[in-house]
């Protein structure tokens, strides 16, 4: 799976590292794991490092995956300046926001962390 999910207790967040070719099933698996960890730890801030993501699912796959983000958490997604999959990530952000999810894309890790804490 081209995504890794872990709890960073020191930072008080759940971190998802996304890399390579990411499928809708990969995203759905990560979302389920994030939901489980949020329930288990009480942590509600999630940082997704997508700077190494090469491809994302089709528009339909992105829509389906982004529709499953849990409510009640804040998700910051970190992208690189030359992100090949940025358009699909922006679409996913819009889908999730339209469903009441607090999610935002960032180019800076510091800005993403500041938003999560704010």
N, C-alpha and C positions, 0 to 999 in steps of 0.2 A: 504494500500500500504506500503510495507516495505522500502520505501525511502521517505525522507523528503528533500525538497529543500527550501533554504532560502537565502536571501541577507544579508551579513555581511558588512554593509557600512563602519564601522570603519576599518576593515581589507581590504576593497576594493576588495571583492571577493564574489562569489556565492558558498555556501557550500551545498553539497549533503551528507546526512547521510543515509547510506545503511545498512540494518540489516535484519537478518533472512533469509528466503527463497525468493530469488529475481527471478522474471520471466522476460522473454524478454519484455513483455508488461509493467512491472514496469520500466525497464530501458528506454524503448521508451517514456514512460510518463515523466520520469525525464528529458530526453534529450529535449523533447518538452518544458517543463517548463524552463529549463536552457536557451534554445534559446529565449523564450519569455522574460525572465528576462534580458538577455544580450541586447536585442533590446530596452527594456524599460529603463534600467539603464545605458547602455554603459559600464558596467563591463564585462571584457573579461577573467578574471582569475577564474577558478573553482577548488575547492578542494572537492574531493569525499572521504569521510571517510568510507571506506569499512571494517573497522576492526571488525565489528560485523556481517558481511555477512556470513551466514552458507552455502548456496548453490547458484549457479548461473544457468542460463538456459543451455540447451544442447549446443553442439558445434554449431549447426545450429542457435539456438536462440541467442547465443552470437554473432555469425557472423552478423546476421540480425540487432541486436541492435547496435553493434559497428560500423556498416556501416553508421548509422544515425547521428554520432557525427557531429556537425556543425564545419565548418572551421573558422579560424580567432580568435579562443580562445585557451587558454592554460589550460590543464586539468591535475592536479596532483591527483593521486589515492593513498590513504594511506591504507596499508595493515598491518596486524599484522604478527609477525614472524611465527605463526602457522596457518596461514589463510587456512581454508579448501577449499576455492574456488579460491586459488591463481593461479592455472594452467589455469582456464577459464579466469581469469582477465588478465593474461599475453597474452593469445590468443586474447582477445578483444583489448589489447593495440597494438598488432601487426597489427590487422585488421585496426584499426583506423589510425595508423601511415602510413600504406600502402595507405591510402586515403588522406594523407596530413594533418592529425590532429596532433597538438602538444600535445601529451599525454605521461605521464611517471608514472611508479609505484614507490612508496617509502615505506620504513619501518619506517621512522622518519617524524613526522609532521614538525619539524623545517627544514629538508632538502626539504620537499615538498613545504613549504612556500618560502624558499630561491629560489627554481627553478622557482616558479610562478612569483616572483618579478624580477628574472634575465632576 
